[in-house]
Amino acid sequence: MILLDYHNRIIEDTLKTRFNPENKPKPVDMSIVDFDGVSYHLSTLDDDDAKLNLSIRWKCWNELVQYGALDVLKREYSRWIIDPEHGYDFTLQFDLNNIGGDPEDVIRRVSLLKRNAMAAPFERAFDAQSLAEQEDHWDPSSSQLMTIHYRDGEAIYVQNQQDRVTVIFSTLFKEETDRVFAKVFLQ
């Protein structure tokens, strides 16, 4: 079984090196792509190697923003948010001379950037369900179906009810072997 971490290991390892005060800031220009098509760009400014930008581009970004991703990201990263780099959806900038927090904590939080963006629709659904559970009479029309098309041909559907949150993963198995395994495990 393959266990995938919630965080991006390449970003975590790179930031550990970059945030180490014993290392002199050097130019960097890295493009990183996750298994699910999320693209990151980790780079220093042309004129200042001590300024490190991390940008993210994701196919479902606009959907995540619609469901509150910017609020979640502002809560987690407010001091580092800058205008997005051209061609990307969201950018953080760090001053390697003054990171603005405990380096290990910052590294861990930043490596969870994708996870935190994806958390927004779930947080919204859990909050709505919690409120609905407290109401004497619940109006089903207040339930919102949130759809996140996170990969080509695949989506996640999240909807709150009065007593639960339903999450459906629509997954496409392209390879015959994958379809056989899916059939065995999902029946």
DOPA-236593 format. One record per atom (N, C-alpha, C): residue in three letters; chain; atom name; y, x, z. Coordinates in steps of 0.1 Angstrom, whole numbers, plus 5000, padded with zeros to 4 digits. Atoms other than C-alpha are relative to their C-alpha. Example, Ala and Ser with C-alpha at 12.3 -4.5 7.8 and 13.67 -1.06 7.14 Angstrom:
TORGU  marlo  lumdren  rolo     v     u     w
TORGU    ALA        A     N  4988  5009  5000
TORGU    ALA        A    CA  4955  5123  5078
TORGU    ALA        A     C  5012  5009  5000
TORGU    SER        A     N  4989  4991  5000
TORGU    SER        A    CA  4989  5137  5071
TORGU    SER        A     C  5011  4992  5008
***
This chain:
TORGU  marlo  lumdren  rolo     v     u     w
TORGU    MET        A     N  4988  5008  5000
TORGU    MET        A    CA  5000  5000  5000
TORGU    MET        A     C  5012  5009  5000
TORGU    ILE        A     N  4987  4992  5001
TORGU    ILE        A    CA  5035  5013  4991
TORGU    ILE        A     C  5009  4993  5010
TORGU    LEU        A     N  4990  5005  4991
TORGU    LEU        A    CA  5060  5009  5019
TORGU    LEU        A     C  5013  5006  4996
TORGU    LEU        A     N  4986  4996  5005
TORGU    LEU        A    CA  5096  5010  5007
TORGU    LEU        A     C  5009  4999  5012
TORGU    ASP        A     N  4990  5000  4989
TORGU    ASP        A    CA  5123  5019  5032
TORGU    ASP        A     C  5011  4991  4996
TORGU    TYR        A     N  4989  5008  5003
TORGU    TYR        A    CA  5153  4997  5036
TORGU    TYR        A     C  5012  5008  4995
TORGU    HIS        A     N  4989  4992  5004
TORGU    HIS        A    CA  5176  5026  5031
TORGU    HIS        A     C  4997  5009  4988
TORGU    ASN        A     N  5002  4991  5011
TORGU    ASN        A    CA  5181  5050  5002
TORGU    ASN        A     C  4999  5014  5005
TORGU    ARG        A     N  5003  4986  4995
TORGU    ARG        A    CA  5165  5083  5011
TORGU    ARG        A     C  5008  5011  4994
TORGU    ILE        A     N  4992  4990  5007
TORGU    ILE        A    CA  5183  5103  4985
TORGU    ILE        A     C  5015  5000  5005
TORGU    ILE        A     N  4986  5000  4995
TORGU    ILE        A    CA  5217  5091  4997
TORGU    ILE        A     C  5000  5005  5014
TORGU    GLU        A     N  5001  4995  4986
TORGU    GLU        A    CA  5206  5097  5033
TORGU    GLU        A     C  4999  5016  5001
TORGU    ASP        A     N  5001  4985  5000
TORGU    ASP        A    CA  5195  5133  5026
TORGU    ASP        A     C  5012  5007  4995
TORGU    THR        A     N  4988  4994  5005
TORGU    THR        A    CA  5225  5141  5005
TORGU    THR        A     C  5012  5000  5010
TORGU    LEU        A     N  4989  5001  4990
TORGU    LEU        A    CA  5249  5128  5031
TORGU    LEU        A     C  4998  5009  5012
TORGU    LYS        A     N  5002  4991  4989
TORGU    LYS        A    CA  5232  5148  5058
TORGU    LYS        A     C  5004  5014  4997
TORGU    THR        A     N  4995  4986  5005
TORGU    THR        A    CA  5239  5180  5038
TORGU    THR        A     C  5015  5000  4999
TORGU    ARG        A     N  4986  5000  5002
TORGU    ARG        A    CA  5274  5170  5029
TORGU    ARG        A     C  5008  4998  5013
TORGU    PHE        A     N  4993  5002  4987
TORGU    PHE        A    CA  5284  5158  5064
TORGU    PHE        A     C  4998  5011  5010
TORGU    ASN        A     N  5002  4989  4990
TORGU    ASN        A    CA  5271  5189  5081
TORGU    ASN        A     C  5012  5009  5000
TORGU    PRO        A     N  4987  4992  4999
TORGU    PRO        A    CA  5303  5208  5093
TORGU    PRO        A     C  4998  5014  4996
TORGU    GLU        A     N  5002  4986  5003
TORGU    GLU        A    CA  5286  5241  5087
TORGU    GLU        A     C  5000  5003  4985
TORGU    ASN        A     N  5000  4999  5015
TORGU    ASN        A    CA  5284  5234  5049
TORGU    ASN        A     C  5014  4998  4995
TORGU    LYS        A     N  4987  5001  5007
TORGU    LYS        A    CA  5315  5241  5029
TORGU    LYS        A     C  4999  4989  4989
TORGU    PRO        A     N  5001  5010  5010
TORGU    PRO        A    CA  5324  5211  5007
TORGU    PRO        A     C  4999  5006  4986
TORGU    LYS        A     N  5002  4996  5014
TORGU    LYS        A    CA  5312  5216  4971
TORGU    LYS        A     C  5001  4988  4991
TORGU    PRO        A     N  5000  5012  5009
TORGU    PRO        A    CA  5316  5195  4940
TORGU    PRO        A     C  4986  4994  4998
TORGU    VAL        A     N  5013  5006  5003
TORGU    VAL        A    CA  5289  5170  4934
TORGU    VAL        A     C  5003  4988  4991
TORGU    ASP        A     N  4999  5011  5009
TORGU    ASP        A    CA  5283  5144  4907
TORGU    ASP        A     C  4986  4996  4997
TORGU    MET        A     N  5014  5004  5000
TORGU    MET        A    CA  5250  5126  4912
TORGU    MET        A     C  4999  4985  4996
TORGU    SER        A     N  5003  5014  5003
TORGU    SER        A    CA  5237  5094  4896
TORGU    SER        A     C  4986  4997  5005
TORGU    ILE        A     N  5012  5003  4993
TORGU    ILE        A    CA  5210  5077  4915
TORGU    ILE        A     C  4996  4985  4996
TORGU    VAL        A     N  5005  5013  5003
TORGU    VAL        A    CA  5189  5047  4904
TORGU    VAL        A     C  4988  4996  5008
TORGU    ASP        A     N  5011  5005  4992
TORGU    ASP        A    CA  5167  5027  4927
TORGU    ASP        A     C  4990  4993  4991
TORGU    PHE        A     N  5011  5006  5008
TORGU    PHE        A    CA  5134  5011  4916
TORGU    PHE        A     C  5004  4986  4995
TORGU    ASP        A     N  4996  5014  5004
TORGU    ASP        A    CA  5152  4977  4913
TORGU    ASP        A     C  5012  5000  4992
TORGU    GLY        A     N  4989  5000  5009
TORGU    GLY        A    CA  5179  4988  4890
TORGU    GLY        A     C  5014  5002  5006
TORGU    VAL        A     N  4988  4997  4994
TORGU    VAL        A    CA  5206  4995  4915
TORGU    VAL        A     C  5005  5014  4997
TORGU    SER        A     N  4995  4987  5004
TORGU    SER        A    CA  5228  5024  4903
TORGU    SER        A     C  5011  5004  5011
TORGU    TYR        A     N  4991  4994  4991
TORGU    TYR        A    CA  5247  5047  4927
TORGU    TYR        A     C  5007  5011  4993
TORGU    HIS        A     N  4993  4988  5005
TORGU    HIS        A    CA  5273  5073  4918
TORGU    HIS        A     C  5006  5007  5013
TORGU    LEU        A     N  4995  4992  4988
TORGU    LEU        A    CA  5279  5100  4945
TORGU    LEU        A     C  5007  5012  4994
TORGU    SER        A     N  4992  4990  5007
TORGU    SER        A    CA  5307  5123  4935
TORGU    SER        A     C  5012  5004  5009
TORGU    THR        A     N  4988  4995  4994
TORGU    THR        A    CA  5336  5144  4948
TORGU    THR        A     C  5012  4997  4990
TORGU    LEU        A     N  4988  5001  5009
TORGU    LEU        A    CA  5371  5140  4935
TORGU    LEU        A     C  5002  5013  4993
TORGU    ASP        A     N  4998  4988  5009
TORGU    ASP        A    CA  5381  5163  4907
TORGU    ASP        A     C  5009  5011  5007
TORGU    ASP        A     N  4991  4991  4994
TORGU    ASP        A    CA  5409  5178  4928
TORGU    ASP        A     C  4998  5003  5015
TORGU    ASP        A     N  5002  4999  4986
TORGU    ASP        A    CA  5394  5176  4963
TORGU    ASP        A     C  4985  4998  5003
TORGU    ASP        A     N  5014  5000  4997
TORGU    ASP        A    CA  5358  5186  4971
TORGU    ASP        A     C  4997  4994  5014
TORGU    ALA        A     N  5002  5006  4987
TORGU    ALA        A    CA  5363  5172  5007
TORGU    ALA        A     C  5000  4985  5000
TORGU    LYS        A     N  5000  5015  5001
TORGU    LYS        A    CA  5366  5136  4994
TORGU    LYS        A     C  4988  4997  4992
TORGU    LEU        A     N  5013  5004  5006
TORGU    LEU        A    CA  5332  5121  4987
TORGU    LEU        A     C  5000  4985  4997
TORGU    ASN        A     N  5001  5014  5003
TORGU    ASN        A    CA  5328  5088  4969
TORGU    ASN        A     C  4986  4996  4998
TORGU    LEU        A     N  5013  5006  5002
TORGU    LEU        A    CA  5297  5066  4969
TORGU    LEU        A     C  5003  4986  4994
TORGU    SER        A     N  4998  5012  5007
TORGU    SER        A    CA  5298  5038  4943
TORGU    SER        A     C  4986  4993  4997
TORGU    ILE        A     N  5012  5007  5003
TORGU    ILE        A    CA  5272  5011  4937
TORGU    ILE        A     C  5003  4990  4988
TORGU    ARG        A     N  5000  5010  5011
TORGU    ARG        A    CA  5265  4989  4906
TORGU    ARG        A     C  4987  4993  5000
TORGU    TRP        A     N  5012  5008  4998
TORGU    TRP        A    CA  5241  4960  4908
TORGU    TRP        A     C  5001  4988  4991
TORGU    LYS        A     N  5000  5012  5009
TORGU    LYS        A    CA  5232  4933  4883
TORGU    LYS        A     C  5004  4987  5007
TORGU    CYS        A     N  4997  5013  4993
TORGU    CYS        A    CA  5235  4906  4909
TORGU    CYS        A     C  5012  5001  5009
TORGU    TRP        A     N  4988  4998  4991
TORGU    TRP        A    CA  5267  4919  4925
TORGU    TRP        A     C  5009  4987  5001
TORGU    ASN        A     N  4991  5012  4999
TORGU    ASN        A    CA  5288  4888  4916
TORGU    ASN        A     C  4994  4989  5007
TORGU    GLU        A     N  5007  5010  4992
TORGU    GLU        A    CA  5262  4865  4930
TORGU    GLU        A     C  5001  5003  5015
TORGU    LEU        A     N  4999  4996  4986
TORGU    LEU        A    CA  5261  4885  4962
TORGU    LEU        A     C  5014  4998  5006
TORGU    VAL        A     N  4986  5002  4995
TORGU    VAL        A    CA  5299  4884  4965
TORGU    VAL        A     C  5003  4985  5002
TORGU    GLN        A     N  4998  5014  4998
TORGU    GLN        A    CA  5298  4847  4960
TORGU    GLN        A     C  4994  4995  5013
TORGU    TYR        A     N  5007  5004  4988
TORGU    TYR        A    CA  5275  4845  4990
TORGU    TYR        A     C  5005  5008  5012
TORGU    GLY        A     N  4995  4993  4988
TORGU    GLY        A    CA  5296  4867  5013
TORGU    GLY        A     C  4998  5014  5001
TORGU    ALA        A     N  5003  4985  4999
TORGU    ALA        A    CA  5286  4903  5005
TORGU    ALA        A     C  5013  5008  5004
TORGU    LEU        A     N  4988  4992  4997
TORGU    LEU        A    CA  5322  4916  5007
TORGU    LEU        A     C  5003  4999  5015
TORGU    ASP        A     N  4997  5002  4986
TORGU    ASP        A    CA  5326  4901  5042
TORGU    ASP        A     C  4990  5009  5008
TORGU    VAL        A     N  5010  4991  4993
TORGU    VAL        A    CA  5294  4919  5053
TORGU    VAL        A     C  5003  5014  4999
TORGU    LEU        A     N  4997  4986  5003
TORGU    LEU        A    CA  5304  4951  5037
TORGU    LEU        A     C  5013  5005  5007
TORGU    LYS        A     N  4988  4997  4993
TORGU    LYS        A    CA  5339  4950  5052
TORGU    LYS        A     C  4997  5002  5015
TORGU    ARG        A     N  5004  4998  4986
TORGU    ARG        A    CA  5323  4945  5086
TORGU    ARG        A     C  4993  5013  5003
TORGU    GLU        A     N  5007  4988  4999
TORGU    GLU        A    CA  5301  4975  5081
TORGU    GLU        A     C  5008  5013  4997
TORGU    TYR        A     N  4994  4988  5006
TORGU    TYR        A    CA  5323  4999  5061
TORGU    TYR        A     C  5015  5000  4999
TORGU    SER        A     N  4986  5002  5002
TORGU    SER        A    CA  5359  4988  5065
TORGU    SER        A     C  5009  5012  4998
TORGU    ARG        A     N  4991  4988  5000
TORGU    ARG        A    CA  5374  5022  5071
TORGU    ARG        A     C  4998  5009  4988
TORGU    TRP        A     N  5003  4991  5011
TORGU    TRP        A    CA  5358  5038  5040
TORGU    TRP        A     C  5002  4993  4986
TORGU    ILE        A     N  5000  5008  5012
TORGU    ILE        A    CA  5363  5010  5014
TORGU    ILE        A     C  5013  5004  4992
TORGU    ILE        A     N  4989  4998  5009
TORGU    ILE        A    CA  5385  5019  4984
TORGU    ILE        A     C  4997  4991  4987
TORGU    ASP        A     N  5002  5008  5012
TORGU    ASP        A    CA  5390  5002  4950
TORGU    ASP        A     C  4988  5006  4993
TORGU    PRO        A     N  5012  4995  5007
TORGU    PRO        A    CA  5358  5004  4930
TORGU    PRO        A     C  5003  5009  4989
TORGU    GLU        A     N  5000  4990  5011
TORGU    GLU        A    CA  5352  5033  4907
TORGU    GLU        A     C  4998  4992  4987
TORGU    HIS        A     N  5002  5007  5013
TORGU    HIS        A    CA  5354  5023  4870
TORGU    HIS        A     C  4985  5000  4996
TORGU    GLY        A     N  5014  5003  5004
TORGU    GLY        A    CA  5321  5008  4859
TORGU    GLY        A     C  4991  4997  5012
TORGU    TYR        A     N  5008  5003  4988
TORGU    TYR        A    CA  5309  5002  4895
TORGU    TYR        A     C  5006  4988  5007
TORGU    ASP        A     N  4996  5012  4993
TORGU    ASP        A    CA  5311  4972  4918
TORGU    ASP        A     C  5007  5002  5013
TORGU    PHE        A     N  4995  4998  4987
TORGU    PHE        A    CA  5320  4987  4951
TORGU    PHE        A     C  4999  5015  5003
TORGU    THR        A     N  5000  4985  4998
TORGU    THR        A    CA  5330  5022  4963
TORGU    THR        A     C  5005  5002  5015
TORGU    LEU        A     N  4996  4994  4987
TORGU    LEU        A    CA  5332  5040  4997
TORGU    LEU        A     C  5005  5014  4998
TORGU    GLN        A     N  4995  4986  5001
TORGU    GLN        A    CA  5352  5072  5002
TORGU    GLN        A     C  5000  5006  5014
TORGU    PHE        A     N  5001  4992  4988
TORGU    PHE        A    CA  5346  5098  5029
TORGU    PHE        A     C  5008  5012  4999
TORGU    ASP        A     N  4993  4987  4999
TORGU    ASP        A    CA  5368  5126  5040
TORGU    ASP        A     C  4991  5009  5008
TORGU    LEU        A     N  5010  4991  4993
TORGU    LEU        A    CA  5343  5154  5049
TORGU    LEU        A     C  5006  5008  5011
TORGU    ASN        A     N  4994  4993  4989
TORGU    ASN        A    CA  5369  5169  5072
TORGU    ASN        A     C  5002  4991  5012
TORGU    ASN        A     N  4998  5011  4989
TORGU    ASN        A    CA  5372  5136  5092
TORGU    ASN        A     C  4992  4988  4996
TORGU    ILE        A     N  5009  5010  5005
TORGU    ILE        A    CA  5342  5114  5086
TORGU    ILE        A     C  5003  4986  5006
TORGU    GLY        A     N  4996  5013  4995
TORGU    GLY        A    CA  5355  5087  5109
TORGU    GLY        A     C  4989  4993  5008
TORGU    GLY        A     N  5011  5006  4992
TORGU    GLY        A    CA  5325  5082  5132
TORGU    GLY        A     C  4989  5011  5003
TORGU    ASP        A     N  5011  4991  4998
TORGU    ASP        A    CA  5293  5098  5145
TORGU    ASP        A     C  4993  5002  4987
TORGU    PRO        A     N  5006  4997  5013
TORGU    PRO        A    CA  5279  5115  5114
TORGU    PRO        A     C  4986  4993  4998
TORGU    GLU        A     N  5013  5006  5002
TORGU    GLU        A    CA  5243  5103  5120
TORGU    GLU        A     C  5000  4985  4999
TORGU    ASP        A     N  4998  5015  5001
TORGU    ASP        A    CA  5254  5067  5125
TORGU    ASP        A     C  5006  4997  4987
TORGU    VAL        A     N  4994  5003  5013
TORGU    VAL        A    CA  5276  5068  5094
TORGU    VAL        A     C  4990  5002  4989
TORGU    ILE        A     N  5010  4998  5011
TORGU    ILE        A    CA  5248  5083  5073
TORGU    ILE        A     C  4990  4989  5000
TORGU    ARG        A     N  5010  5011  5000
TORGU    ARG        A    CA  5223  5057  5084
TORGU    ARG        A     C  5006  4987  4995
TORGU    ARG        A     N  4993  5013  5005
TORGU    ARG        A    CA  5248  5028  5078
TORGU    ARG        A     C  5002  5001  4985
TORGU    VAL        A     N  4997  4999  5014
TORGU    VAL        A    CA  5258  5041  5044
TORGU    VAL        A     C  4987  5000  4992
TORGU    SER        A     N  5012  5001  5008
TORGU    SER        A    CA  5222  5046  5033
TORGU    SER        A     C  4994  4986  4999
TORGU    LEU        A     N  5004  5014  5000
TORGU    LEU        A    CA  5218  5009  5040
TORGU    LEU        A     C  5009  4991  4992
TORGU    LEU        A     N  4990  5007  5007
TORGU    LEU        A    CA  5245  4999  5016
TORGU    LEU        A     C  4994  4988  4992
TORGU    LYS        A     N  5007  5011  5008
TORGU    LYS        A    CA  5222  4979  4993
TORGU    LYS        A     C  4995  4989  5009
TORGU    ARG        A     N  5006  5009  4991
TORGU    ARG        A    CA  5204  4963  5021
TORGU    ARG        A     C  5011  4991  5007
TORGU    ASN        A     N  4989  5008  4994
TORGU    ASN        A    CA  5237  4952  5037
TORGU    ASN        A     C  5006  4990  4991
TORGU    ALA        A     N  4994  5009  5010
TORGU    ALA        A    CA  5250  4937  5005
TORGU    ALA        A     C  4990  4988  4998
TORGU    MET        A     N  5010  5010  5002
TORGU    MET        A    CA  5217  4918  5001
TORGU    MET        A     C  4999  4991  5012
TORGU    ALA        A     N  5001  5008  4988
TORGU    ALA        A    CA  5219  4905  5037
TORGU    ALA        A     C  5009  4988  5000
TORGU    ALA        A     N  4990  5011  4999
TORGU    ALA        A    CA  5249  4883  5030
TORGU    ALA        A     C  4994  4986  4998
TORGU    PRO        A     N  5005  5014  5001
TORGU    PRO        A    CA  5231  4852  5016
TORGU    PRO        A     C  4990  4996  5011
TORGU    PHE        A     N  5009  5003  4989
TORGU    PHE        A    CA  5205  4855  5043
TORGU    PHE        A     C  5008  4997  5013
TORGU    GLU        A     N  4992  5003  4989
TORGU    GLU        A    CA  5231  4857  5070
TORGU    GLU        A     C  5007  4986  4999
TORGU    ARG        A     N  4994  5013  5002
TORGU    ARG        A    CA  5249  4827  5055
TORGU    ARG        A     C  4990  4989  5002
TORGU    ALA        A     N  5010  5010  4998
TORGU    ALA        A    CA  5217  4807  5054
TORGU    ALA        A     C  4996  4998  5015
TORGU    PHE        A     N  5004  5001  4986
TORGU    PHE        A    CA  5207  4816  5090
TORGU    PHE        A     C  5011  4994  5008
TORGU    ASP        A     N  4988  5006  4992
TORGU    ASP        A    CA  5242  4807  5103
TORGU    ASP        A     C  5000  4985  4997
TORGU    ALA        A     N  5000  5014  5004
TORGU    ALA        A    CA  5241  4774  5084
TORGU    ALA        A     C  4989  4992  5007
TORGU    GLN        A     N  5012  5006  4994
TORGU    GLN        A    CA  5206  4766  5097
TORGU    GLN        A     C  5002  4998  5015
TORGU    SER        A     N  4998  5000  4985
TORGU    SER        A    CA  5216  4774  5133
TORGU    SER        A     C  5010  4989  5003
TORGU    LEU        A     N  4991  5011  4998
TORGU    LEU        A    CA  5246  4750  5130
TORGU    LEU        A     C  4994  4987  4998
TORGU    ALA        A     N  5007  5013  5003
TORGU    ALA        A    CA  5225  4723  5114
TORGU    ALA        A     C  4991  4996  5010
TORGU    GLU        A     N  5010  5002  4989
TORGU    GLU        A    CA  5199  4726  5141
TORGU    GLU        A     C  5007  4993  5012
TORGU    GLN        A     N  4992  5005  4988
TORGU    GLN        A    CA  5226  4717  5167
TORGU    GLN        A     C  5005  4986  4997
TORGU    GLU        A     N  4994  5013  5004
TORGU    GLU        A    CA  5238  4686  5148
TORGU    GLU        A     C  4990  4989  5003
TORGU    ASP        A     N  5009  5012  4998
TORGU    ASP        A    CA  5224  4651  5157
TORGU    ASP        A     C  4996  4994  4987
TORGU    HIS        A     N  5003  5006  5013
TORGU    HIS        A    CA  5226  4639  5122
TORGU    HIS        A     C  5004  5011  4989
TORGU    TRP        A     N  4998  4989  5010
TORGU    TRP        A    CA  5222  4665  5094
TORGU    TRP        A     C  5001  4994  4986
TORGU    ASP        A     N  4999  5005  5014
TORGU    ASP        A    CA  5234  4659  5059
TORGU    ASP        A     C  4994  5010  4990
TORGU    PRO        A     N  5007  4990  5009
TORGU    PRO        A    CA  5210  4675  5034
TORGU    PRO        A     C  5008  5005  4989
TORGU    SER        A     N  4992  4995  5011
TORGU    SER        A    CA  5237  4678  5008
TORGU    SER        A     C  5008  5012  5005
TORGU    SER        A     N  4993  4988  4996
TORGU    SER        A    CA  5253  4705  5030
TORGU    SER        A     C  4991  5013  4999
TORGU    SER        A     N  5009  4989  5003
TORGU    SER        A    CA  5223  4727  5022
TORGU    SER        A     C  5003  5007  4987
TORGU    GLN        A     N  4996  4993  5012
TORGU    GLN        A    CA  5232  4754  4997
TORGU    GLN        A     C  4988  5008  4995
TORGU    LEU        A     N  5010  4991  5006
TORGU    LEU        A    CA  5206  4769  4973
TORGU    LEU        A     C  5007  5012  4994
TORGU    MET        A     N  4994  4988  5005
TORGU    MET        A    CA  5216  4805  4968
TORGU    MET        A     C  4990  5007  4992
TORGU    THR        A     N  5009  4993  5009
TORGU    THR        A    CA  5201  4823  4938
TORGU    THR        A     C  5005  5013  4997
TORGU    ILE        A     N  4996  4986  5003
TORGU    ILE        A    CA  5202  4860  4934
TORGU    ILE        A     C  4990  5006  4990
TORGU    HIS        A     N  5008  4994  5011
TORGU    HIS        A    CA  5190  4874  4901
TORGU    HIS        A     C  5000  5015  5001
TORGU    TYR        A     N  4999  4986  4996
TORGU    TYR        A    CA  5183  4909  4914
TORGU    TYR        A     C  4993  5009  4990
TORGU    ARG        A     N  5006  4992  5011
TORGU    ARG        A    CA  5161  4921  4885
TORGU    ARG        A     C  4998  4992  4988
TORGU    ASP        A     N  5002  5008  5012
TORGU    ASP        A    CA  5155  4911  4849
TORGU    ASP        A     C  4987  4991  5002
TORGU    GLY        A     N  5011  5009  4999
TORGU    GLY        A    CA  5133  4880  4850
TORGU    GLY        A     C  4996  4997  5014
TORGU    GLU        A     N  5004  5002  4986
TORGU    GLU        A    CA  5131  4880  4888
TORGU    GLU        A     C  5012  4995  5008
TORGU    ALA        A     N  4990  5005  4991
TORGU    ALA        A    CA  5151  4862  4915
TORGU    ALA        A     C  4995  4997  5014
TORGU    ILE        A     N  5003  5004  4987
TORGU    ILE        A    CA  5153  4854  4951
TORGU    ILE        A     C  5009  4987  5002
TORGU    TYR        A     N  4993  5013  4997
TORGU    TYR        A    CA  5162  4818  4962
TORGU    TYR        A     C  5000  4999  5015
TORGU    VAL        A     N  4998  5002  4986
TORGU    VAL        A    CA  5175  4812  4997
TORGU    VAL        A     C  5007  4987  5003
TORGU    GLN        A     N  4994  5013  4997
TORGU    GLN        A    CA  5182  4778  5011
TORGU    GLN        A     C  4997  4996  5015
TORGU    ASN        A     N  5001  5005  4986
TORGU    ASN        A    CA  5189  4765  5046
TORGU    ASN        A     C  4996  4985  5001
TORGU    GLN        A     N  5003  5014  4997
TORGU    GLN        A    CA  5175  4733  5060
TORGU    GLN        A     C  5004  4998  5015
TORGU    GLN        A     N  4996  5003  4986
TORGU    GLN        A    CA  5181  4717  5094
TORGU    GLN        A     C  4991  5009  5009
TORGU    ASP        A     N  5009  4993  4991
TORGU    ASP        A    CA  5150  4734  5109
TORGU    ASP        A     C  4994  5013  4995
TORGU    ARG        A     N  5006  4987  5006
TORGU    ARG        A    CA  5143  4764  5087
TORGU    ARG        A     C  5009  5005  4989
TORGU    VAL        A     N  4994  4994  5012
TORGU    VAL        A    CA  5155  4787  5060
TORGU    VAL        A     C  4988  5004  4991
TORGU    THR        A     N  5011  4998  5010
TORGU    THR        A    CA  5133  4788  5029
TORGU    THR        A     C  5004  5011  4990
TORGU    VAL        A     N  4998  4989  5009
TORGU    VAL        A    CA  5131  4820  5008
TORGU    VAL        A     C  4989  5001  4990
TORGU    ILE        A     N  5010  5000  5011
TORGU    ILE        A    CA  5113  4821  4975
TORGU    ILE        A     C  5003  5013  4991
TORGU    PHE        A     N  4999  4989  5008
TORGU    PHE        A    CA  5107  4853  4956
TORGU    PHE        A     C  4993  4997  4986
TORGU    SER        A     N  5006  5002  5013
TORGU    SER        A    CA  5102  4848  4919
TORGU    SER        A     C  4998  5014  4994
TORGU    THR        A     N  5003  4987  5005
TORGU    THR        A    CA  5084  4878  4906
TORGU    THR        A     C  4992  5000  4987
TORGU    LEU        A     N  5006  4999  5013
TORGU    LEU        A    CA  5073  4888  4872
TORGU    LEU        A     C  4991  5012  5000
TORGU    PHE        A     N  5010  4989  5001
TORGU    PHE        A    CA  5041  4909  4868
TORGU    PHE        A     C  4998  5002  4985
TORGU    LYS        A     N  5001  4997  5014
TORGU    LYS        A    CA  5043  4926  4834
TORGU    LYS        A     C  4987  5006  4996
TORGU    GLU        A     N  5012  4993  5004
TORGU    GLU        A    CA  5012  4947  4835
TORGU    GLU        A     C  4988  4991  5004
TORGU    GLU        A     N  5012  5008  4997
TORGU    GLU        A    CA  4977  4930  4834
TORGU    GLU        A     C  4994  5004  5013
TORGU    THR        A     N  5006  4996  4987
TORGU    THR        A    CA  4965  4950  4864
TORGU    THR        A     C  5008  4994  5011
TORGU    ASP        A     N  4991  5005  4990
TORGU    ASP        A    CA  4995  4939  4884
TORGU    ASP        A     C  4997  4985  5001
TORGU    ARG        A     N  5003  5015  5000
TORGU    ARG        A    CA  4987  4902  4874
TORGU    ARG        A     C  4987  4998  5008
TORGU    VAL        A     N  5013  5002  4994
TORGU    VAL        A    CA  4951  4906  4886
TORGU    VAL        A     C  5002  5002  5015
TORGU    PHE        A     N  4998  4998  4985
TORGU    PHE        A    CA  4962  4921  4920
TORGU    PHE        A     C  5008  4989  5006
TORGU    ALA        A     N  4991  5010  4995
TORGU    ALA        A    CA  4989  4895  4924
TORGU    ALA        A     C  4991  4987  5002
TORGU    LYS        A     N  5008  5012  4999
TORGU    LYS        A    CA  4964  4867  4917
TORGU    LYS        A     C  4990  5001  5012
TORGU    VAL        A     N  5009  4998  4988
TORGU    VAL        A    CA  4939  4881  4943
TORGU    VAL        A     C  5008  4999  5013
TORGU    PHE        A     N  4992  4999  4987
TORGU    PHE        A    CA  4966  4887  4970
TORGU    PHE        A     C  5008  4987  5002
TORGU    LEU        A     N  4992  5011  4998
TORGU    LEU        A    CA  4986  4856  4964
TORGU    LEU        A     C  4993  4986  5000
TORGU    GLN        A     N  5007  5012  5000
TORGU    GLN        A    CA  4959  4830  4962
TORGU    GLN        A     C  4996  4996  5014
***
